[in-house]
Amino acid sequence: MRFSIPSAYRRSLRFAAVVQVAAIVLTAFVDDDGSFLPLVGAGWIAFWIIAVTLTKFRITPTKLELFAVRWCPLGVFIAVFVAGQYL
């Protein structure tokens, strides 16, 4: 079974990957006892499962879907950072 990403999603997924790498680098600078990294990892895994599922079933994305795929990694990073402050 071959899985190819529709061309409409490629630009948004590339941008999401760049944001994710930048966020992971920033996460590495957080000085904690190591409990923050698994939380960030769980958030990213959830994002990529949703993104891959979305690209598999939707050939022609809507503008809202492209916006979500492009900017949700930043939202995931902010949400995890805020949640990490209270855990």
DSSP file (Angstrom, degrees, kcal/mol; ACC not computed):
  #  RESIDUE AA STRUCTURE BP1 BP2  ACC     N-H-->O    O-->H-N    N-H-->O    O-->H-N    TCO  KAPPA ALPHA  PHI   PSI    X-CA   Y-CA   Z-CA
    1    1 A M              0   0    0      0, 0.0     2,-0.5     0, 0.0     0, 0.0   0.000 360.0 360.0 360.0 126.9    0.0    0.0    0.0
    2    2 A R        -     0   0    0      2,-0.0     2,-0.6     0, 0.0     0, 0.0  -0.873 360.0-160.6-107.2 133.1    1.5    3.3   -1.1
    3    3 A F        +     0   0    0     -2,-0.5     2,-0.4     2,-0.0    53,-0.0  -0.951  12.1 178.3-115.2 118.9    0.6    6.5    0.8
    4    4 A S        -     0   0    0     -2,-0.6    -2,-0.0    52,-0.1     3,-0.0  -0.946  27.9-123.9-120.5 144.3    1.2    9.8   -1.0
    5    5 A I        -     0   0    0     -2,-0.4     5,-0.1     1,-0.1    51,-0.1  -0.706  32.5-113.4 -85.3 128.2    0.4   13.2    0.4
    6    6 A P    >>  -     0   0    0      0, 0.0     3,-1.6     0, 0.0     4,-0.8  -0.320  24.2-121.1 -59.3 143.4   -1.9   15.3   -1.9
    7    7 A S  H 3> S+     0   0    0      1,-0.3     4,-0.6     2,-0.2     3,-0.4   0.764 108.4  66.7 -61.8 -26.0    0.0   18.3   -3.3
    8    8 A A  H 34 S+     0   0    0     51,-0.3     4,-0.4     1,-0.2    -1,-0.3   0.797 105.7  43.3 -65.0 -27.0   -2.5   20.7   -1.7
    9    9 A Y  H <> S+     0   0    0     -3,-1.6     4,-2.6     1,-0.1     5,-0.3   0.666  90.8  85.9 -90.6 -18.0   -1.3   19.7    1.8
   10   10 A R  H  X S+     0   0    0     -4,-0.8     4,-2.4    -3,-0.4     5,-0.2   0.873  88.8  47.6 -58.2 -45.2    2.4   19.7    1.1
   11   11 A R  H  X S+     0   0    0     -4,-0.6     4,-2.1     1,-0.2    -1,-0.2   0.919 114.9  46.2 -63.9 -43.3    3.2   23.3    1.8
   12   12 A S  H  > S+     0   0    0     -4,-0.4     4,-2.4     1,-0.2    -2,-0.2   0.893 112.8  49.7 -66.6 -39.9    1.2   23.4    5.0
   13   13 A L  H  X S+     0   0    0     -4,-2.6     4,-2.2     2,-0.2    -2,-0.2   0.878 109.6  51.6 -68.7 -36.5    2.7   20.1    6.3
   14   14 A R  H  X S+     0   0    0     -4,-2.4     4,-2.1    -5,-0.3    -2,-0.2   0.936 111.5  47.3 -61.9 -45.6    6.3   21.5    5.5
   15   15 A F  H  X S+     0   0    0     -4,-2.1     4,-2.4     1,-0.2    -2,-0.2   0.905 111.0  51.9 -62.3 -41.4    5.5   24.6    7.5
   16   16 A A  H  X S+     0   0    0     -4,-2.4     4,-2.3     1,-0.2    -1,-0.2   0.891 108.9  50.8 -62.3 -39.7    4.1   22.5   10.3
   17   17 A A  H  X S+     0   0    0     -4,-2.2     4,-2.4     2,-0.2    -1,-0.2   0.894 109.8  49.6 -65.5 -39.8    7.2   20.4   10.4
   18   18 A V  H  X S+     0   0    0     -4,-2.1     4,-2.3     2,-0.2    -2,-0.2   0.923 112.0  47.9 -65.1 -43.9    9.4   23.5   10.6
   19   19 A V  H  X S+     0   0    0     -4,-2.4     4,-2.4     1,-0.2    -2,-0.2   0.896 111.4  51.7 -62.4 -39.6    7.4   25.0   13.4
   20   20 A Q  H  X S+     0   0    0     -4,-2.3     4,-2.4     2,-0.2    -2,-0.2   0.920 109.0  48.7 -65.2 -43.6    7.5   21.6   15.2
   21   21 A V  H  X S+     0   0    0     -4,-2.4     4,-2.2     1,-0.2    -2,-0.2   0.924 112.4  49.0 -62.6 -43.5   11.3   21.4   14.9
   22   22 A A  H  X S+     0   0    0     -4,-2.3     4,-2.2     1,-0.2    -1,-0.2   0.901 111.9  49.3 -62.1 -40.4   11.7   25.0   16.2
   23   23 A A  H  X S+     0   0    0     -4,-2.4     4,-2.3     2,-0.2    -1,-0.2   0.871 109.0  52.1 -67.4 -36.8    9.4   24.2   19.1
   24   24 A I  H  X S+     0   0    0     -4,-2.4     4,-1.6     2,-0.2    -1,-0.2   0.898 108.9  50.6 -66.8 -39.1   11.3   21.1   20.0
   25   25 A V  H  X S+     0   0    0     -4,-2.2     4,-0.6     1,-0.2    -2,-0.2   0.925 111.9  47.4 -62.7 -43.9   14.5   23.1   20.1
   26   26 A L  H >< S+     0   0    0     -4,-2.2     3,-0.9     1,-0.2     4,-0.3   0.863 108.5  55.7 -65.0 -34.9   12.9   25.6   22.4
   27   27 A T  H >< S+     0   0    0     -4,-2.3     3,-1.5     1,-0.2    -1,-0.2   0.836  98.1  62.6 -65.4 -32.4   11.6   22.8   24.5
   28   28 A A  H 3< S+     0   0    0     -4,-1.6    -1,-0.2     1,-0.3    -2,-0.2   0.755  98.4  57.3 -64.8 -23.0   15.1   21.5   25.0
   29   29 A F  T << S+     0   0    0     -3,-0.9     2,-0.3    -4,-0.6    -1,-0.3   0.542  79.1 110.3 -85.3  -6.8   16.0   24.7   26.7
   30   30 A V    <   -     0   0    0     -3,-1.5     2,-1.1    -4,-0.3     4,-0.1  -0.548  65.3-141.4 -72.4 127.3   13.3   24.3   29.4
   31   31 A D        +     0   0    0     -2,-0.3     2,-0.2     2,-0.1    -1,-0.1  -0.760  51.4 118.4 -94.9  96.7   14.9   23.6   32.7
   32   32 A D  S    S-     0   0    0     -2,-1.1     0, 0.0     0, 0.0     0, 0.0  -0.752  78.9 -84.5-141.2-170.5   12.8   21.0   34.5
   33   33 A D  S    S-     0   0    0     -2,-0.2    -2,-0.1     1,-0.0     0, 0.0   0.232  76.9 -88.4 -88.6  15.5   13.1   17.5   35.8
   34   34 A G  S    S+     0   0    0     -4,-0.1    -1,-0.0     3,-0.0    -3,-0.0   0.526 100.9 112.0  94.0   6.9   12.4   15.9   32.4
   35   35 A S     >  +     0   0    0      1,-0.2     4,-0.7     2,-0.1     0, 0.0   0.640  67.2  63.8 -86.5 -13.4    8.6   15.8   32.8
   36   36 A F  H  > S+     0   0    0      1,-0.2     4,-2.1     2,-0.2     5,-0.2   0.861  91.4  62.5 -79.0 -36.2    7.9   18.4   30.1
   37   37 A L  H  > S+     0   0    0      1,-0.2     4,-2.7     2,-0.2     5,-0.2   0.891 101.2  49.8 -62.5 -43.6    9.4   16.5   27.1
   38   38 A P  H  > S+     0   0    0      0, 0.0     4,-2.2     0, 0.0    -1,-0.2   0.873 110.3  52.7 -63.0 -33.5    6.9   13.5   27.3
   39   39 A L  H  X S+     0   0    0     -4,-0.7     4,-1.8     2,-0.2    -2,-0.2   0.918 111.5  45.3 -64.9 -43.5    4.0   16.0   27.4
   40   40 A V  H  X S+     0   0    0     -4,-2.1     4,-2.3     2,-0.2     5,-0.2   0.910 111.7  53.1 -65.1 -42.8    5.3   17.8   24.3
   41   41 A G  H  X S+     0   0    0     -4,-2.7     4,-2.5     1,-0.2    -2,-0.2   0.892 107.4  50.9 -60.3 -41.0    5.9   14.4   22.6
   42   42 A A  H  X S+     0   0    0     -4,-2.2     4,-2.2     1,-0.2    -1,-0.2   0.898 109.9  50.7 -64.7 -40.0    2.3   13.4   23.2
   43   43 A G  H  X S+     0   0    0     -4,-1.8     4,-2.1     2,-0.2    -2,-0.2   0.913 112.3  45.8 -63.5 -42.9    1.0   16.6   21.8
   44   44 A W  H  X S+     0   0    0     -4,-2.3     4,-2.6     2,-0.2     5,-0.2   0.895 111.1  51.9 -69.1 -39.6    3.1   16.3   18.6
   45   45 A I  H  X S+     0   0    0     -4,-2.5     4,-2.2    -5,-0.2    -1,-0.2   0.923 110.5  49.0 -62.4 -42.5    2.1   12.6   18.1
   46   46 A A  H  X S+     0   0    0     -4,-2.2     4,-2.1     1,-0.2    -2,-0.2   0.915 111.2  50.5 -62.2 -42.5   -1.6   13.5   18.4
   47   47 A F  H  X S+     0   0    0     -4,-2.1     4,-2.7     1,-0.2    -2,-0.2   0.939 111.9  45.9 -61.1 -47.4   -1.1   16.4   15.9
   48   48 A W  H  X S+     0   0    0     -4,-2.6     4,-2.6     2,-0.2     5,-0.3   0.832 109.8  54.2 -70.3 -31.2    0.6   14.2   13.3
   49   49 A I  H  X S+     0   0    0     -4,-2.2     4,-2.1    -5,-0.2    -1,-0.2   0.941 113.3  43.1 -63.6 -45.4   -1.9   11.4   13.7
   50   50 A I  H  X S+     0   0    0     -4,-2.1     4,-2.5     2,-0.2    -2,-0.2   0.916 115.1  49.5 -65.0 -43.2   -4.7   13.8   13.0
   51   51 A A  H  X S+     0   0    0     -4,-2.7     4,-2.4     2,-0.2    -2,-0.2   0.914 113.0  45.6 -65.0 -43.3   -2.8   15.5   10.1
   52   52 A V  H  X S+     0   0    0     -4,-2.6     4,-1.7     2,-0.2    -1,-0.2   0.905 113.5  49.8 -68.0 -40.0   -2.0   12.2    8.4
   53   53 A T  H  X S+     0   0    0     -4,-2.1     4,-1.6    -5,-0.3    -2,-0.2   0.914 111.3  49.9 -61.9 -42.7   -5.5   10.9    8.8
   54   54 A L  H  X S+     0   0    0     -4,-2.5     4,-1.6     1,-0.2    -2,-0.2   0.913 111.9  46.6 -62.9 -44.2   -6.9   14.2    7.4
   55   55 A T  H  < S+     0   0    0     -4,-2.4    -1,-0.2     1,-0.2    -2,-0.2   0.777 109.1  56.6 -71.0 -25.1   -4.5   14.0    4.4
   56   56 A K  H  < S+     0   0    0     -4,-1.7    -1,-0.2    -5,-0.2    -2,-0.2   0.877 117.0  31.6 -73.0 -36.6   -5.4   10.4    3.7
   57   57 A F  H  < S+     0   0    0     -4,-1.6     2,-0.6     1,-0.2    -2,-0.2   0.607 112.2  63.2 -99.9 -13.0   -9.1   10.9    3.5
   58   58 A R     <  +     0   0    0     -4,-1.6    -1,-0.2    -5,-0.2     0, 0.0  -0.937  47.8 173.9-118.5 111.9   -9.3   14.4    2.0
   59   59 A I  S    S+     0   0    0     -2,-0.6   -51,-0.3     1,-0.3    -1,-0.2   0.884  80.8  40.4 -80.2 -41.6   -7.9   14.9   -1.5
   60   60 A T  S    S-     0   0    0    -52,-0.1    -1,-0.3   -51,-0.0     2,-0.1  -0.897  84.8-155.8-111.5 103.5   -9.1   18.5   -1.8
   61   61 A P        -     0   0    0      0, 0.0     2,-0.1     0, 0.0    -6,-0.0  -0.398  11.4-124.7 -79.5 154.9   -8.7   20.4    1.4
   62   62 A T     >  -     0   0    0     -2,-0.1     4,-2.1     1,-0.1     5,-0.2  -0.450  30.3-106.3 -84.6 168.4  -10.8   23.4    2.5
   63   63 A K  H  > S+     0   0    0      1,-0.2     4,-2.4     2,-0.2     5,-0.2   0.861 121.6  55.4 -64.3 -34.7   -9.1   26.7    3.5
   64   64 A L  H  > S+     0   0    0      2,-0.2     4,-2.5     1,-0.2    -1,-0.2   0.902 106.9  49.5 -64.7 -40.8   -9.9   26.0    7.1
   65   65 A E  H  > S+     0   0    0      2,-0.2     4,-2.7     1,-0.2     5,-0.2   0.918 111.7  48.0 -64.6 -43.3   -8.2   22.6    7.0
   66   66 A L  H  X S+     0   0    0     -4,-2.1     4,-2.1     2,-0.2    -2,-0.2   0.904 112.2  49.9 -63.8 -40.4   -5.1   24.1    5.4
   67   67 A F  H  X S+     0   0    0     -4,-2.4     4,-2.7     2,-0.2     5,-0.3   0.920 112.2  48.0 -61.9 -44.0   -5.1   26.8    8.1
   68   68 A A  H  X S+     0   0    0     -4,-2.5     4,-2.1     1,-0.2    -2,-0.2   0.912 112.3  47.6 -65.0 -43.2   -5.4   24.2   10.8
   69   69 A V  H  < S+     0   0    0     -4,-2.7    -1,-0.2     1,-0.2    -2,-0.2   0.878 116.6  45.2 -65.7 -36.1   -2.6   22.0    9.5
   70   70 A R  H  < S+     0   0    0     -4,-2.1    -2,-0.2    -5,-0.2     4,-0.2   0.917 125.7  25.5 -74.4 -43.8   -0.4   25.0    9.1
   71   71 A W  H >X S+     0   0    0     -4,-2.7     4,-1.5    -5,-0.2     3,-0.6   0.573  97.0  84.6-105.1 -10.9   -0.9   26.8   12.4
   72   72 A C  H 3X S+     0   0    0     -4,-2.1     4,-3.1    -5,-0.3     5,-0.2   0.828  82.4  63.8 -64.8 -31.1   -2.0   24.1   14.9
   73   73 A P  H 3> S+     0   0    0      0, 0.0     4,-2.2     0, 0.0    -1,-0.2   0.893 104.0  48.7 -59.1 -35.6    1.5   23.1   15.7
   74   74 A L  H <> S+     0   0    0     -3,-0.6     4,-2.3     2,-0.2    -2,-0.2   0.909 112.1  48.6 -67.6 -40.7    2.0   26.5   17.2
   75   75 A G  H  X S+     0   0    0     -4,-1.5     4,-2.7     2,-0.2    -1,-0.2   0.885 110.2  51.4 -64.1 -39.0   -1.2   26.2   19.1
   76   76 A V  H  X S+     0   0    0     -4,-3.1     4,-2.6     2,-0.2     5,-0.2   0.920 110.0  49.7 -63.3 -43.6   -0.1   22.7   20.4
   77   77 A F  H  X S+     0   0    0     -4,-2.2     4,-2.3    -5,-0.2    -2,-0.2   0.928 113.4  45.2 -62.3 -46.0    3.2   24.1   21.5
   78   78 A I  H  X S+     0   0    0     -4,-2.3     4,-2.6     2,-0.2     5,-0.2   0.921 114.0  49.1 -65.1 -43.8    1.5   27.0   23.4
   79   79 A A  H  X S+     0   0    0     -4,-2.7     4,-2.7     1,-0.2    -2,-0.2   0.906 113.0  46.8 -63.0 -41.8   -1.2   24.7   24.9
   80   80 A V  H  X S+     0   0    0     -4,-2.6     4,-2.5     2,-0.2    -1,-0.2   0.897 112.1  50.9 -67.9 -39.2    1.4   22.2   26.1
   81   81 A F  H  X S+     0   0    0     -4,-2.3     4,-1.0    -5,-0.2    -2,-0.2   0.925 113.4  44.6 -63.9 -44.2    3.6   25.0   27.5
   82   82 A V  H >X S+     0   0    0     -4,-2.6     4,-0.6     1,-0.2     3,-0.6   0.925 114.8  48.3 -66.1 -44.0    0.7   26.5   29.5
   83   83 A A  H >X S+     0   0    0     -4,-2.7     3,-1.0     1,-0.2     4,-0.6   0.874 106.6  58.5 -63.9 -35.9   -0.4   23.1   30.7
   84   84 A G  H 3< S+     0   0    0     -4,-2.5     3,-0.4     1,-0.3    -1,-0.2   0.760  96.3  62.5 -65.0 -25.4    3.1   22.3   31.7
   85   85 A Q  H << S+     0   0    0     -4,-1.0    -1,-0.3    -3,-0.6    -2,-0.2   0.772 108.5  41.7 -69.8 -24.9    3.2   25.3   34.0
   86   86 A Y  H <<        0   0    0     -3,-1.0    -1,-0.2    -4,-0.6    -2,-0.2   0.452 360.0 360.0-103.8  -2.3    0.4   23.8   36.1
   87   87 A L     <        0   0    0     -4,-0.6    -1,-0.2    -3,-0.4    -2,-0.1   0.447 360.0 360.0 -94.4 360.0    1.5   20.2   36.2
